[in-house]
Amino acid sequence: MKPTRLLLIWLAALLAIGIVLGALRALDIAVPSSLLAINWGLLLALLALAIIDAIRLKRLPSPRVQRQMPGSLALGRWGEVRLEVEHDFAQPLNVHIYDHVPHGLDFEFLPLSVELQPGQQSQIGYRLRPLKRGHFTFDHCEISLPSPMGLWSGKRLLNVVDNTRVYPDFARLYGGQLLAVDNWLSQLGVRQRQRRGLGLEFHQLREFREGDSLRQIDWKATARQRTPIAREYQDERDQQIIFMLDCGRRMRSQDDELSHFDHALNACLLLSYVALRQGDAVGLSTFASHQPRYLAPVKGTGQLNVLLNSVYDLDSTQCPADYLAAANQLLVRQKRRALVVLVTNLRDQDDEQLLAAVQRLSRQHRVLVGSLREEVLDSLRHAPVQTLPEALVYCGTVDYMNVRAELHERLSAHGVPVLDARPSELGTEMVTRYLGWKKAGTM
């Protein structure tokens, strides 16, 4: 409880009058004693009113507040929270409301001011923007309640408990369902390459047509039907994709508002969405985290929701990445041949260990390494150089990028495809490579 401006103004005015009267008497200037008595009387009256008003404020019932908020929010996107407020007073009531927003959520339009009408429910709102993923709990809502005579303002802390989850930026993925897949992918910048050769999965028998290859002729069916019969193939749909996601310290680099880890999650979800629409199964395996998670590959669009619920509270750690141990764990769990997408941030010290891990995986699976490159590297490389410090920064950047390029070349020389992409472009590059292999039948 704190005094309002009205109480402070009255108190300052009476004190100022008292000081002036006291100064006049100190200067031996005649001052009617009645003025001093009136001033003291007013001070005592103001004190009595303030005490009575404070007691009445303490006895006032608190307004009732209900919070309406979405059960899930998308990382980096604005969402709206509505507050429903009502009271039992006979007169209108002006209140200030401040919702206690958990750390990690940005907000706008708080605190809120509203005039509550008797017998009516007032609705007000503010906006939230999550800055990190996870589970968030709203515990309290604070209301500044004026006293009946307006001399005091009391804060009431109301227990209004609500929960919400912050997922990766899935709104973009679900928005794609409103469009045809090809149109949606073209808007994202995905390039679909022309299919080469034939698919791997048998589809049906049909009559031989002009332009069919002689290798498509089914000679037994041709003999039975006494007419050329060809086999028709389609792209193999029952394939599996496993994401090996690095949760270690190298993924904590920040680009704009998102870390490399968040960019990697968005890229994996983007490719998962496309692969599930293509009929493939998608799974997940994390490493370099406190509690590694594994999700077996499953087909169907419902798998995207399972993925979202599995990774929404996943975060990067300070642990180093042990690629060989992660590869061994995956080989134990995943027996069937799959496309393994390893998402990490390659450094020069990863050469031997990473190569050994990828070679072990390649004996049984098709492997694709996605390496995130810091945005600042491209900026420093193209920045003008005019001073010695700028020249040193430029040389260090170029040397670091050359070491990364050499590592990628060594991996490529051993038959390991590597995607070196900026975090914002990783998803598009991964989808492009996946569709290219899918159409060529080389998965």
N, C-alpha and C positions, 0 to 999 in steps of 0.2 A: 504494500500500500504506500502510495506517495501523494504529496499535496498537488493539487491542480494549479493552473495559472491563476484562477480566480482567488483561491486562498492566499497564494503568494502575493498577489497585488494588494489585497486588503491588509495583509500583515505588513507589507512594506510601507503602505500609506500610513497606517497607524503608528508604526515605528518612526517614520520620518516626522510625523507631527509631534510625537513625543520628544524626539531629538531637538526639533526646533524650539519647542516650549522650554525644554531644559536649558538650551543655550541662551535663550532670552533671559531666563531667571539668573543664569550665571553671570550675565552682563548687567545685572541689577535693573533690568527693564521690567516694568510692572506687567504682570501677566495675570489675568483673572484665574483664581484658583478653580473656578468651575470648569475652565477649559481642560485643566489637568485631570480633574475628576472625570469629565466626559471621556477624555482620551483613554484613561485607565479602564473606565467602564466598558468602552467599546472593545478594548483589547481582551478583557475578561469575557465579554459576551461572544467575541469571535472564538476564543478558546473553548468556551462551553459548546457553541454550535459545532465547532470542529470535532469535539469529542463525541457529541451526540450523532453527528453525521458519520463518523468513523464506526460507531457501534451499529448504526443502521446498515451501513455498507457490509459489515461482517455478517449480518443476519440475512442479507439478501441471498436468495437461491441463485445458483449459477445457471446461465443459459445452457441449453442442450445443443450439442454439436454432433453431427454425423458426417463422416468423410466418405465421399464416393470417389474411388480411384480405380484405374484399370489394374487387373490382376497381373499384367505383364507390360513392360516398357521395352522399347528398342534403344540400344546404346547410341547416344548422340542425337536422338530425335526428341522433339518436344512433345510432351503429353500434358493433359489437363487434369487437374484435381478439383473437385467440387466439394464445397462445405455447405451443409444445410444447418441453419441456426434458428432456434426459436426460444421464447421465454414466456413466463407466466405473469409478467407485470401488466398493469392497467394502462401505463403510458408508454409512448415510444421510447426506445433506448438506443443511444449511439454507443457502439462498442468498437474496439480495435482488436483484431484477431491476428495472431501469429502462429502458424503451424510449425512445429519442430521437425524440420526436414533432416533426415539422416545425412551424415557425411558421405560424399560421393555423388550427391544429386545437386545440380544447379537449379535455381528457381528464379522466377520473376513475379512481380506484383505482390510481394509480401513486405510488411504487414498489410492487412486489409482493413478498411473502415466501412461500416455498414450501419444503417439505421433500422433497428428491428421494430416491427409493428406488432401491437398486441394481437394475439390469436392467429398470427400468420407465420409461415415458415419462409425465411429468407435464404436465398441461394447465392453464393459468391464462389469465385474460383481463382486459381492461380496456375502457373505453368511450371512443369518440371522437365529437366533435361539430364538424363543419367550420364555421368562421366566415367563410370566403370560398371562392370557386370556383377551379378550376384543377387543375394537375397537381402532385402531391406525391410526394416520394421519401423513403422511410425507409432510412437508411444504416446505423445502428448500434444495437446493443442492449447495454446495460451490465449486467454481473453482478458483484455483490459476493461474493467467494469466501472462506470462512474457511480459516485454516491448519489443519494436522492437530492441533496442540496448542491451537488457539483463541487464540493470542496476537496474531495479525495478521489483517487483512481486506484482501484484494487486489481491486482493480477490474480486470476484464477487459472490453475493448471489442471486441465481436464484430461482424464485418461481416455483417449480415443485411439484404440489399437487397430492398426491395419498393416497388411503385408503386401509386398509386390516383388516381382522378380524382374530383373533386367537381363534381357537376352542380347545376343549379338544382333546386328542390324538386319533382322530377318524381314523387315517390312519391304525391302527391295525385292527379296525372293518371292514373297507371296504376291506382290504386285505383278510379277511376271506371269502369274496364272491367268490373268485377264487377257493375255495376248497369246497368239500362237508362238510355239517355242522358237521357231526360226526367226520370226519377227522380233521377238524379245531379245534373243541372242545377238541379232544384228544391231539392235539399239545399244547393246552393251559394248559393241566393238569386236564381238567374236567373229572370227573368219572361218567359214566352213569350207573345207577343201573338197575337191572332187574325189569321189570314191574310185579306187583303183582295184581292178580284179573282182573276184567273187567273194561273197560272204562265206562263213565257215559252217553255218548251221543249215541242215536240210529243211526245206519248207514243204515242197510238194512235187508231184509228177505232173507234167503237162505235155501237150503236143510240141514237137520240135518246131521252132519258128526261125524265120530268116534272121541271120545275125547271131544265132546261138553258137557257142563253141562246140566242137565235136566231143570235147571232154565231158560235156553235160549229158551226152546220150546215155540212157540206161538201156544196155543191150538186152537184158533179160525181159524188161517190160516191152521193149521194141519187138522182140520175137513173139511175145504173147499177143500183142495187139496188131502185129503185122503192119505197123506204121511207126515212124520215128518218134520216140518218147524221150523227153529231156528232163533232167533233174533241175529243180529251181531251188536256189539257196538264198538265204537272207543273212544279214549281219547277226552274229551271235549276240543274243540278248542276256543270256544267263551267265553274266560275268560278274566278278567281284572286285571292289575297290576298297583298299585299306589305307587310311590316312595315319601316318606315323608323325605325330605332332610333337615338336620339341617345346617343352615347357620350362627350359632352363634359363639361365641368366642372360644369354645372348639374345633372347627374344624380348627383353625389357626395353630395348631402344624405342624412343618416342619419335613419331612423325606426325606432326599436327597434334590433334587431340587423341589419337589412337596409338597404342603401342604396336610393335611388330607382332606381338602375340594376338592382339585383336584383329589386325589385318589378316593374319594367317587363319584365324577362325572364320572370318568372313569369306576368305578364298575357299576354304574347305567346304563351307556350307553352300557356296555358289556351285562348286563342282558336284557336290552331293545332289543338289536339286536337279541339275542337268542329267546326271547319271541315273538317278531314280526315274526320271521321265523317260529315259532310254531303255528302261527295263533291267538295269543292272542293280546289284546289291552293293550296299555301302556300309562300311564299318569304321571303327576308330581305335587307335592305340596311342596312348600318351606315354612320354618318358621324361626323365629329369624333373619329375614333380614329387611332392611329398606322398601322394597317394595315386600311383599310376592307374589309369582307367583303360578298360578294354570293352569295346562294343563289337560284337560279332556282326559280320555283314548280313544284312537282311534287305530284301527287295520290298517295293511298295512305297507310295508317297507318305505313308504314316511313319516311315523311318526318319524322315526329316524332323518331325516333332520329337522323336526319341533322341536324335542327335542334339537338338536344341536343349532339351532337358538334361542331357548328360554334360554339356559344356558351359552352360550359362554361368555357373559359379566357379569355373576353372580359371586359374590365374597362373602367371609365370612365377618362378621361384629363383632363388640364388644358387641352385644346384647346377653343377656342370653336366653337360650332355655326355652320356656314355652310349655311343652309337652301337657298339658291339653287343653290349648287354641287352639293349632294346631290340636289336635284330634277333638275338637268340630267343628272347621271350616271344616275339611274334612268330618265329618259325615253329615253336612248340604249339602255339594256339591255332595258327592258320596253316592247315595242311593243303588245302586246295590252291591251285595256281590263281594268283590275283595280281592286279595292278597295285603296287605299293607306292604311295605318294609320300615321300619324306619331306616335310616342311621344316626348314631351319634357317639359320644364318651362318653360312660357311665362313670359317676363318682359316688362316694358313696353318694353324696347329692341328687342324682336323684331318690332314692329308692321310696318314697311314691308317688311323683308326676308322675313319669314315670309309675309306676304300675297302678295308677288310670287311666291314659290316655290309656294305652294299654288294660286294662280291658274294658273300654268303647268301644274301637275299636273292640275288640274281640267279642262283642255281635252281630256284624253285618258282620265283615270281618275276614279273616285269616290274622294274623299278624306275621311278621318276623322282629326281631330287629338285625341290623348289627352294631356291636360296634368295632370301630377301636382301635387297641392297638399300642402304640408307639414302633417303632423298638428299640429305645434305652433301653427299659425295658428288652427285651431279652438279649441285649448285656451286660447290667449291671448285670443281674442275673447269666450269665455264665462267667463273668470276674473273674480272680483269686483274692483272698483277702489276702493281706499281711500286710497292715498297718491299723491303727485305722480309718483314713478317709475312706479308701476303705470298711472297715467293716460297718461303719455307712451308707455309700451309699448303700451297699448291703442289709442291714436290712431295710432301708427305701423303697427300691425297692420291696423287698419281701412283706413287709407289705402293700404297695399300691396295688400290684397284688392280694394279698389275699382278700383285701376289694372288689376289682373288681369281683373276683371269687364268693364271697359271694352274691353280687348283682345279678350276672348272675344266680346263683343257686336259689335265691328267685324268680326271674322271671320265671325260668324253672319250679319251684314247682307250680306256678299258671298257668301252661300250655302255657307259652310264650316262643317259641323257640328263642334262642340267638346265633348269630354267633360272636365269639370273635376272630378277625383275624387281622393280620398285614395289613397295608394299601395296600401293593403290592399284597396281597393274597385275599383281600376282594371280588373282582370281581369273581374269580374262585370259592370261597366258596359259593357265592350267586347263581351262575349258577348251581353248583352241587346240592344245596338244592332244587332249583326250579325244576330241571329235575327229582330229586327223587320224589318230590310230584306229578309232572306231570305224571310220569309213574305209580305211585301207585294210581292215581285217588283220591288223598286226598286234592286237592286244593278247 
